[in-house]
Amino acid sequence: MASALYHQNNPLFTQSLHQKNYNYSYFCYSTILPLKSINTNYSTRLRTTLIKSSRDKNRIVLSETSVDNTNSNSDSGESRVKSPDPDPGPDSDLPSSSSLLDSVSSLLKLDGIGWEIMSIALPAALALAADPITSLVDTAFVGHLGSVELAAVGISVSVFNLISKLFNVPLLNVTTSFVAEEQALIAKGRSPDSQSKILLPSVSTSLLLALGLGIAEAVGLSFGSGFLMNTMGISVDSPMRVPAEQFLTMRAFGAPPIVIALAAQGTFRGFKDTKTPLYAVGAGNLLNALLSPILIFPFGFGISGAATAAVISEYLSAFILMWKLNEKVLLIAPDVDVGRFAQYLKSGSLLIGRTLALLITTTLSTAMAAQEGPVPMAGHQICVQVWLAVSLLTDALALAGQALLASGVSQGNYGQAREVVYKVLQIGALTGVTLGFSLFVGFEALSGLFSSDSEVLEIARYGTLFVAGSQPINAIAFVLDGLYYGVSDFEFAAYSMFLIGLVSSIFLLVAAPSFGLPGVWAGLFLFMTLRVVAGFLRLQTRDGPWKFLRSDMEEDGV
């Protein structure tokens, strides 16, 4: 179905397409680039804060060196008085060329916190990339069954992933933050050599919620498959209807292990352990890649074989995670922590609402792009898929920042927490710039892997500026999401997304009919830019859960 979409020719549209092409590049430069200036003030203020912080650290080191030298000289009968550093004066906020070089150098240099961030982020990025890669392998196998089967599986997977993103991901994020907080507090009074299991109410509560949610999803997907197909616009007489329902019903049996595995992954992330989830997810995906072709072709199960292989692999991943988790914590608490249960429900509900706002905006952008016709829609799909795929790296950085920030704040280690915020934003910005440059250079060649249609590739080429130019903004936006979750600032994360989604949706409704795909891309860029602006505004308040960013907050309390 996707291949047919890419190669479809529409003469009427082609004529209008060439009439619109002349203003694509002009619109991208005149609309998207000015939006970047919205965030300039906040980025400058953050850079100034980082430079001041670096200078303060240098003064502390210099002072300590001076004291050591004085003590040494006094022992030998000499004394030296070191003149104090001159007052930087009112212009100290303006970075000099040497200060800018120092800032760039600090971005490229990984200190203790930087290495800890990367040690968490890299395995997480590999684990996040495992599922999309396995999906591509499954798609290749199912594609050999026929275009109808491939389209049916695509629809079913879209429905399944939508349910998972709406309900399961909020549980994952809340679990990570709550477990990181509890584990950090317990670790303060626990011997490092202790081998006994620990009791964390957040773990048992998360697993209990995961079990209930997984069963509910399995029942809903199994008995509601027909309703969901109607919602997706797949009529009863469509050739895709029967295989799509069949695949979705089989995949529903994998809902419980998926949710339980995500709850377990959230727990390991709270422990700052992303290697164990990587091994478990990798083992499950490897089994799926081996079983899927066997069940599809030699056994002749078709798409049911693909669904069965996926379900078996999901149970394997969940089993490995629970087995390893049982070695560290008590999975079942003697008593249910009602307070923690209520916190999960409140925070999870906020994140579900936030996810809805996000999905509405992105779905609207897809709908507006679809109105341009099949060829522009195909080109837009290439741009968006690449745009989203590269976000896996920055999602992993957000996860690292979330776990480290939750741990530092809960222990009252505010100096380290501030350093985590600044460092993860630095690494995120550098990652975004690197990804943007790489895509700007190589996106045209990369888009050729998705289609051979010259008109589709021409549309995708016009989107290069959108895909590449938005990467720094995207990276910082995703990192800020992780920081929200790290201090359990779920309310601001949700309510700001409601407002941002509303503004961006209105922009899409106005710009897309007038400017076509550039209007859609500008709307998505505005959506991400407003998230960054809101994030820096929140950090600048230094109030509520962000009080630790104030320099007058010391390690021993507020």
Secondary structure in CASP SS format (residue, H / E / C, confidence):
PFRMAT SS
TARGET T0000
AUTHOR 0000-0000-0000
METHOD secondary structure of the structure
MODEL  1
M C 1.00
A H 1.00
S H 1.00
A H 1.00
L H 1.00
Y H 1.00
H H 1.00
Q C 1.00
N C 1.00
N C 1.00
P H 1.00
L H 1.00
F H 1.00
T H 1.00
Q H 1.00
S H 1.00
L H 1.00
H H 1.00
Q H 1.00
K H 1.00
N H 1.00
Y C 1.00
N C 1.00
Y H 1.00
S H 1.00
Y H 1.00
F H 1.00
C H 1.00
Y H 1.00
S H 1.00
T H 1.00
I H 1.00
L H 1.00
P H 1.00
L H 1.00
K H 1.00
S H 1.00
I H 1.00
N H 1.00
T H 1.00
N H 1.00
Y H 1.00
S H 1.00
T H 1.00
R H 1.00
L H 1.00
R H 1.00
T H 1.00
T H 1.00
L H 1.00
I H 1.00
K H 1.00
S H 1.00
S H 1.00
R H 1.00
D H 1.00
K H 1.00
N H 1.00
R H 1.00
I H 1.00
V H 1.00
L H 1.00
S H 1.00
E H 1.00
T H 1.00
S H 1.00
V H 1.00
D H 1.00
N H 1.00
T H 1.00
N H 1.00
S H 1.00
N H 1.00
S H 1.00
D H 1.00
S C 1.00
G C 1.00
E C 1.00
S C 1.00
R C 1.00
V C 1.00
K C 1.00
S C 1.00
P C 1.00
D C 1.00
P C 1.00
D C 1.00
P C 1.00
G C 1.00
P H 1.00
D H 1.00
S H 1.00
D H 1.00
L C 1.00
P C 1.00
S C 1.00
S H 1.00
S H 1.00
S H 1.00
L H 1.00
L H 1.00
D H 1.00
S H 1.00
V H 1.00
S H 1.00
S H 1.00
L H 1.00
L H 1.00
K C 1.00
L C 1.00
D C 1.00
G H 1.00
I H 1.00
G H 1.00
W H 1.00
E H 1.00
I H 1.00
M H 1.00
S H 1.00
I H 1.00
A H 1.00
L H 1.00
P H 1.00
A H 1.00
A H 1.00
L H 1.00
A H 1.00
L H 1.00
A H 1.00
A H 1.00
D H 1.00
P H 1.00
I H 1.00
T H 1.00
S H 1.00
L H 1.00
V H 1.00
D H 1.00
T H 1.00
A H 1.00
F H 1.00
V H 1.00
G H 1.00
H C 1.00
L C 1.00
G C 1.00
S H 1.00
V H 1.00
E H 1.00
L H 1.00
A H 1.00
A H 1.00
V H 1.00
G H 1.00
I H 1.00
S H 1.00
V H 1.00
S H 1.00
V H 1.00
F H 1.00
N H 1.00
L H 1.00
I H 1.00
S H 1.00
K H 1.00
L H 1.00
F H 1.00
N H 1.00
V H 1.00
P H 1.00
L H 1.00
L H 1.00
N H 1.00
V H 1.00
T H 1.00
T H 1.00
S H 1.00
F H 1.00
V H 1.00
A H 1.00
E H 1.00
E H 1.00
Q H 1.00
A H 1.00
L H 1.00
I H 1.00
A H 1.00
K H 1.00
G C 1.00
R C 1.00
S C 1.00
P C 1.00
D C 1.00
S C 1.00
Q C 1.00
S C 1.00
K C 1.00
I E 1.00
L C 1.00
L C 1.00
P H 1.00
S H 1.00
V H 1.00
S H 1.00
T H 1.00
S H 1.00
L H 1.00
L H 1.00
L H 1.00
A H 1.00
L H 1.00
G H 1.00
L H 1.00
G H 1.00
I H 1.00
A H 1.00
E H 1.00
A H 1.00
V H 1.00
G H 1.00
L H 1.00
S H 1.00
F H 1.00
G C 1.00
S H 1.00
G H 1.00
F H 1.00
L H 1.00
M H 1.00
N H 1.00
T H 1.00
M C 1.00
G C 1.00
I C 1.00
S C 1.00
V C 1.00
D C 1.00
S C 1.00
P C 1.00
M C 1.00
R H 1.00
V H 1.00
P H 1.00
A H 1.00
E H 1.00
Q H 1.00
F H 1.00
L H 1.00
T H 1.00
M H 1.00
R H 1.00
A H 1.00
F C 1.00
G C 1.00
A H 1.00
P H 1.00
P H 1.00
I H 1.00
V H 1.00
I H 1.00
A H 1.00
L H 1.00
A H 1.00
A H 1.00
Q H 1.00
G H 1.00
T H 1.00
F H 1.00
R H 1.00
G H 1.00
F C 1.00
K C 1.00
D C 1.00
T C 1.00
K H 1.00
T H 1.00
P H 1.00
L H 1.00
Y H 1.00
A H 1.00
V H 1.00
G H 1.00
A H 1.00
G H 1.00
N H 1.00
L H 1.00
L H 1.00
N H 1.00
A H 1.00
L H 1.00
L H 1.00
S H 1.00
P H 1.00
I H 1.00
L H 1.00
I H 1.00
F C 1.00
P C 1.00
F C 1.00
G C 1.00
F C 1.00
G C 1.00
I H 1.00
S H 1.00
G H 1.00
A H 1.00
A H 1.00
T H 1.00
A H 1.00
A H 1.00
V H 1.00
I H 1.00
S H 1.00
E H 1.00
Y H 1.00
L H 1.00
S H 1.00
A H 1.00
F H 1.00
I H 1.00
L H 1.00
M H 1.00
W H 1.00
K H 1.00
L H 1.00
N H 1.00
E C 1.00
K C 1.00
V E 1.00
L C 1.00
L C 1.00
I C 1.00
A C 1.00
P C 1.00
D C 1.00
V C 1.00
D C 1.00
V H 1.00
G H 1.00
R H 1.00
F H 1.00
A H 1.00
Q H 1.00
Y H 1.00
L H 1.00
K H 1.00
S H 1.00
G H 1.00
S H 1.00
L H 1.00
L H 1.00
I H 1.00
G H 1.00
R H 1.00
T H 1.00
L H 1.00
A H 1.00
L H 1.00
L H 1.00
I H 1.00
T H 1.00
T H 1.00
T H 1.00
L H 1.00
S H 1.00
T H 1.00
A H 1.00
M H 1.00
A H 1.00
A H 1.00
Q C 1.00
E C 1.00
G C 1.00
P H 1.00
V H 1.00
P H 1.00
M H 1.00
A H 1.00
G H 1.00
H H 1.00
Q H 1.00
I H 1.00
C H 1.00
V H 1.00
Q H 1.00
V H 1.00
W H 1.00
L H 1.00
A H 1.00
V C 1.00
S H 1.00
L H 1.00
L H 1.00
T H 1.00
D H 1.00
A H 1.00
L H 1.00
A H 1.00
L H 1.00
A H 1.00
G H 1.00
Q H 1.00
A H 1.00
L H 1.00
L H 1.00
A H 1.00
S H 1.00
G H 1.00
V H 1.00
S H 1.00
Q C 1.00
G C 1.00
N C 1.00
Y H 1.00
G H 1.00
Q H 1.00
A H 1.00
R H 1.00
E H 1.00
V H 1.00
V H 1.00
Y H 1.00
K H 1.00
V H 1.00
L H 1.00
Q H 1.00
I H 1.00
G H 1.00
A H 1.00
L H 1.00
T H 1.00
G H 1.00
V H 1.00
T H 1.00
L H 1.00
G H 1.00
F H 1.00
S H 1.00
L H 1.00
F H 1.00
V H 1.00
G H 1.00
F H 1.00
E H 1.00
A H 1.00
L H 1.00
S H 1.00
G C 1.00
L C 1.00
F C 1.00
S C 1.00
S C 1.00
D C 1.00
S H 1.00
E H 1.00
V H 1.00
L H 1.00
E H 1.00
I H 1.00
A H 1.00
R H 1.00
Y H 1.00
G C 1.00
T H 1.00
L H 1.00
F H 1.00
V H 1.00
A H 1.00
G H 1.00
S C 1.00
Q H 1.00
P H 1.00
I H 1.00
N H 1.00
A H 1.00
I H 1.00
A H 1.00
F H 1.00
V H 1.00
L H 1.00
D H 1.00
G H 1.00
L H 1.00
Y H 1.00
Y H 1.00
G H 1.00
V C 1.00
S C 1.00
D C 1.00
F H 1.00
E H 1.00
F H 1.00
A H 1.00
A H 1.00
Y H 1.00
S H 1.00
M H 1.00
F H 1.00
L H 1.00
I H 1.00
G H 1.00
L H 1.00
V H 1.00
S H 1.00
S H 1.00
I H 1.00
F H 1.00
L H 1.00
L H 1.00
V H 1.00
A H 1.00
A H 1.00
P H 1.00
S H 1.00
F H 1.00
G C 1.00
L H 1.00
P H 1.00
G H 1.00
V H 1.00
W H 1.00
A H 1.00
G H 1.00
L H 1.00
F H 1.00
L H 1.00
F H 1.00
M H 1.00
T H 1.00
L H 1.00
R H 1.00
V H 1.00
V H 1.00
A H 1.00
G H 1.00
F H 1.00
L H 1.00
R H 1.00
L H 1.00
Q H 1.00
T H 1.00
R C 1.00
D C 1.00
G H 1.00
P H 1.00
W H 1.00
K H 1.00
F H 1.00
L H 1.00
R C 1.00
S C 1.00
D C 1.00
M C 1.00
E E 1.00
E C 1.00
D C 1.00
G E 1.00
V C 1.00
END
